[in-house]
Amino acid sequence: MKTLLKVENLKTSFYTHLGEVQAVRGISFELNEGDILGIVGESGSGKSVTSLSVMGLIDEPGVIKEESSIVFDDIELTELNKREMSNLRGNEIAMIFQDPMTSLNPVYSIKNQMTEVIRKHTNMTKSEALERAIELLHMVGIPEPEIRIKGFPHQFSGGMRQRALIATALSCNPKLLIADEPTTALDVTIQAQILDLMRDLQNKLNTSIILITHDLGVIAEVCNKVVVMYGGMIMEKGTIEEIFYKPQHPYTKGLHKSIPKVNLNQKERLVPIEGSPPDLMAPPSGCPFSPRCPHAMKICIEKASPLFNISESQRSSCWLHDQNSPQVEGFVKVKGDKYE
């Protein structure tokens, strides 16, 4: 299967008057055509900055470091100028932003906003763009799209606004769709509908999707691959089955323990992850999770772990996988010294 997106050693920082905020610190991952990749982690872990880096939307005081590489469909995005990147956005790569109310302009109708995007990236006339917009609104499940398209964002519910954003993002048949917290602030019923919609659209259009969220339940619903981020770094990555049934990093295990289980016969107390995320203005030199990790060793504090190969598809950044580490139940030791 062809690799659509390959991110290598991505480093994105923000230079403020107080110092450098190292939001993303050397992450690497791949996305194949037709895959749905979930990026999960706490607030401040670098998820959204990663997506904005891929979209080329990092503005001052933000900087993508020179050693970073973002290859999309054999194109090195970090080498494109603003005009070239603008032509690629919306046409080949599209994004659904976190808050639909602030993503849509309140003084323009849905019709104006959708047709503007379509006409910018295609050769369609006004009437053809309007017909395409109505078709897309119907595709995402908005009733009476011929009438609703004339409305303004404040006349739509939260779920309807999110559907309108998804329709706009899909207007030019992008190869890659990035969804940043697409179900935030939506009730459970609407959230389920949005996730079903994204899964259906992926099946119909074969669009690759990156889904960014802090909700493991959302990840389990639609994704087939997962990247777990913390402190601007990747803690673990693998298939959905590996991350949910064979987690190997203490942070991933902590996330599992901190969410309620609905299929248990008896009550079970939730186990929170003690402590706070690291200060990315002065990140720890070792593993960013070490101050909160129950298994932290001296080397964890001094040096960040490489990504150990647990299986062909699973990687975990934890020194407990080293063949010389103490034996800890539930963690796989890896023989040899060939790390990713």
Buried (B, 14 or more C-beta within 10 A) or exposed (E): EEBBBBBBEBBBBBEEEEEBBBBBBBBBBBBBBBBBBBBBBBEBBBBBBBBBBBBBBBEEEBBBBEEBBBBBBEEEBBEBEEEEBBEBBBBBBBBBBBBBEEBBEEEEBBBBBBBBBBBBBBEBEEEBBBBBBBEBBBBBBBEEBEEBBEBBBEEBEBBBBBBBBBBBBBBBEBBBBBBBBBBBEBEEEBBBBBBEBBBEBBEEBEBBBBBBBBBBBBBEBBBBBBBBBBBBBBBBBBBBEBBBEBBBBBBBBBBBBEEEEEEEEEEEEEEEBEEEBBEBEEBBEBBBBBBBBEBBBEBBBEEBBBBBBBEEEBBBBBBBBBEEBEEEEEBBBBEEEEBE
